[in-house]
Amino acid sequence: MGSLRRVALTALPKFVLSRTTGLLARTPLPSWLRPRVYGWFARRYGASLDEMAGTAAEYRSLAQFFQRPLRAGARPLAGDALLVWPCDGKVITSGPLDRDRIPQVKGRDYSAAQLLQDGELAAALAGGSQVTVYLAPGDYHRVHAPFDAEVTAIRHIPGKLFPVNPGAVESIPELFPRNERVVFTCRLPDGVPAAVVMVSALNVGDTVVSVQPGPVARGEELGRFGFGSTTIVLVGPQGPMIPELSRETKVRVNQRIA
């Protein structure tokens, strides 16, 4: 099954499908139709409409609805935590790095240098820790800073648009370093290197960056996805440790990373 899925996903016209989906998602909807469409979406994908800012009728298109902000106070920041979750979603893998190897699924990994396209940064992160979080279509789609840091560089890395759902992650070797992504290179207040990577996916070719290089505070928005996708956080070996958590652990933005 895995081999057949890999062949099918490789042959899929991913850019054409994503571009077409993007055009449809950005098409304005009549105001009377918006609550019905977004209500169906919420029921279908388990999205929470109670936490969004404003009303459904205010979001002119599905694209705007996908990137909806949270209402004030919906996700209070864990004030005394060194690390907080950058997004909503489910953990794919987390815990210590084996040198610079990042686990994708059990028994399959890839190098931080592949993901970051920066050998020097990957070497500085080797022996640290990481977490990979999958954002399903119904999740809140904005990514926030998991730590106080200086963003020293923001780079867009072109790539494929493979799906990043659990079936694809299990089937496509080195999936995340093959996909299009945005890398935020960071330095913590004590000088420890870190990075946040927003990985695009099928139907998510329109990742939006919300910040410029410079200081960011925990909980500050870094960027937005157009649909479900994946966020990867890496912290160097002298920094706060990301613990090993069970796959499918549900996480919520701004809560303490245990």
C-alpha positions in Angstrom: 0.0 0.0 0.0 2.8 2.4 0.9 4.5 1.9 -2.5 1.3 2.4 -4.4 0.5 5.6 -2.5 4.1 6.9 -3.1 3.7 6.3 -6.9 0.3 7.9 -7.0 1.4 11.0 -5.0 4.6 11.4 -7.1 2.6 11.3 -10.3 -0.1 13.7 -9.0 0.0 17.1 -10.7 0.5 18.9 -7.4 1.2 22.4 -8.5 -1.7 22.5 -11.0 -4.1 21.2 -8.3 -2.8 23.6 -5.7 -3.0 26.6 -8.0 -6.5 25.7 -9.0 -7.6 25.1 -5.4 -6.0 28.4 -4.5 -8.0 30.3 -7.2 -11.2 28.7 -6.0 -10.4 29.4 -2.4 -9.8 33.1 -3.1 -13.0 33.6 -5.0 -15.3 35.9 -2.9 -18.5 34.3 -1.6 -21.9 36.1 -1.2 -22.3 37.2 2.4 -25.4 35.1 2.9 -23.6 32.0 1.7 -20.5 32.3 3.9 -22.0 31.1 7.3 -23.4 28.0 5.5 -20.1 27.1 3.7 -17.9 27.8 6.8 -20.4 25.9 9.0 -20.2 22.9 6.7 -16.4 23.1 6.8 -16.3 23.3 10.6 -18.5 20.2 10.9 -16.6 18.3 8.2 -13.1 19.0 9.6 -13.8 19.7 13.3 -12.9 23.4 13.2 -13.9 25.6 16.1 -15.9 28.7 15.1 -16.3 29.8 18.8 -12.6 30.8 18.9 -12.3 32.8 15.7 -12.3 36.6 15.7 -15.4 38.3 14.2 -18.2 36.5 12.5 -18.3 34.0 9.6 -19.9 36.6 7.3 -16.8 38.8 7.6 -14.5 36.4 5.8 -15.0 37.1 2.1 -13.5 33.8 0.9 -12.5 30.3 2.0 -8.8 31.5 1.8 -9.6 34.3 4.4 -11.5 31.8 6.5 -8.7 29.3 6.5 -6.3 32.0 7.8 -8.8 33.3 10.4 -7.3 34.9 13.5 -8.3 33.9 17.0 -10.5 36.2 19.1 -8.7 38.1 21.9 -8.1 35.9 24.9 -8.9 32.6 23.2 -5.4 31.2 23.7 -3.6 32.9 26.7 0.2 32.6 26.6 1.8 30.4 29.2 3.7 33.3 30.7 6.5 31.5 32.6 7.3 28.9 29.9 10.6 29.0 28.0 8.9 27.1 25.1 5.3 27.2 24.0 3.6 25.4 21.1 3.8 27.4 17.8 0.5 26.2 16.4 -2.4 23.9 16.8 -2.1 20.3 15.6 -0.9 16.8 16.4 2.7 15.8 17.1 4.3 13.6 14.4 7.7 13.2 16.1 9.5 15.0 18.9 12.5 14.8 21.3 16.3 14.7 21.0 18.1 14.7 17.7 20.5 12.0 16.9 23.3 14.3 15.7 21.5 16.3 13.0 19.0 13.6 12.1 15.3 14.5 12.3 12.9 11.5 12.6 10.0 11.6 10.1 8.4 8.4 11.1 9.6 5.4 13.1 12.7 4.0 11.2 12.9 6.8 8.7 14.6 10.1 9.1 16.4 13.0 7.2 19.1 15.5 7.9 18.6 19.0 9.3 21.0 20.2 6.6 18.5 18.9 3.9 15.6 20.6 5.6 17.3 24.0 6.3 19.6 24.1 3.3 22.2 25.5 5.7 25.0 23.2 6.8 26.4 25.6 9.4 23.0 26.0 11.1 22.4 22.3 11.0 25.8 21.6 12.6 25.0 24.1 15.4 21.6 22.4 16.0 23.1 18.9 16.1 22.4 17.1 19.3 19.5 19.4 20.2 15.8 18.6 20.1 12.9 19.1 17.7 9.2 18.7 17.3 7.2 18.2 14.1 3.5 19.2 14.3 0.9 18.4 11.6 -1.9 21.0 11.1 -5.1 19.3 9.9 -7.5 21.4 7.6 -9.7 22.2 10.6 -6.9 23.5 12.8 -6.1 27.2 13.4 -3.7 28.0 10.6 -1.4 30.6 12.0 2.1 29.9 13.3 3.6 31.8 16.3 7.0 32.1 17.8 7.6 29.3 20.4 10.3 31.2 22.2 11.7 34.7 22.7 14.4 35.1 20.0 16.1 37.2 17.4 15.0 36.2 13.9 18.3 36.5 12.0 17.1 35.4 8.6 13.9 34.3 6.8 14.4 32.2 3.7 11.9 30.7 1.2 13.1 27.4 -0.2 11.3 26.1 -3.4 10.2 22.5 -3.5 7.4 20.1 -4.2 3.9 20.2 -2.7 3.4 16.6 -1.5 0.5 16.2 0.9 1.7 16.0 4.6 -1.1 13.9 6.0 -0.1 10.8 8.0 -0.4 8.5 5.0 1.9 10.6 2.9 4.4 11.0 5.8 4.6 7.3 6.1 5.0 6.7 2.3 7.2 9.5 1.0 10.9 9.3 2.1 12.4 12.7 3.1 9.1 14.4 2.5 9.6 17.6 4.5 13.0 18.5 2.9 11.4 17.9 -0.5 8.5 20.3 0.0 8.4 24.0 -0.4 9.1 25.7 2.9 10.0 28.9 4.8 12.9 28.8 7.3 13.1 31.2 10.2 16.6 31.2 11.5 16.6 32.3 15.2 18.9 33.0 18.1 17.6 32.7 21.6 18.5 35.4 24.2 21.4 33.3 25.6 22.8 32.8 22.1 21.5 29.3 21.5 20.6 28.6 17.8 17.1 27.6 16.9 14.8 27.5 13.8 11.1 27.3 12.9 10.2 25.8 9.6 6.8 26.2 7.9 6.4 23.4 5.4 3.9 23.9 2.5 1.9 21.1 1.2 -0.7 20.1 -1.4 -3.2 23.1 -1.7 -0.8 25.2 0.6 1.4 27.0 -1.9 0.5 30.4 -0.5 2.3 30.5 2.9 2.3 34.1 4.2 5.2 35.5 6.3 4.1 37.9 9.0 7.4 39.2 10.4 10.7 40.7 9.3 14.1 39.8 10.7 14.5 41.2 14.2 13.3 40.4 17.8 10.2 38.3 18.3 8.4 37.4 21.5 6.8 34.1 22.4 3.4 34.0 20.9 4.1 36.6 18.2 2.7 35.5 14.8 5.4 34.3 12.3 3.2 33.3 9.4 0.0 31.7 8.1 -0.8 28.6 6.1 -3.5 28.5 3.5 -4.7 25.0 4.5 -3.4 22.2 6.7 0.4 21.7 6.7 3.4 21.1 9.0 5.5 23.2 11.4 9.0 22.0 12.6 10.8 23.6 15.6 14.5 22.9 16.3 16.5 24.1 19.3 20.2 23.7 19.8 21.8 21.4 22.4 22.3 24.2 25.0 18.7 25.4 24.8 15.5 24.2 26.5 14.8 20.6 25.6 11.8 19.5 23.7 10.6 16.3 25.3 9.7 13.1 23.5 5.9 12.9 23.1 3.6 10.3 21.8 2.6 10.5 18.1 -0.8 12.1 17.7 -0.5 14.1 20.9 -2.9 17.1 20.4 -1.3 20.5 21.0 -2.6 24.1 21.1 -0.8 27.3 20.3 0.7 29.3 23.2 0.4 26.4 25.7 3.6 25.2 27.5 5.7 22.6 25.8 5.9 20.1 28.7 
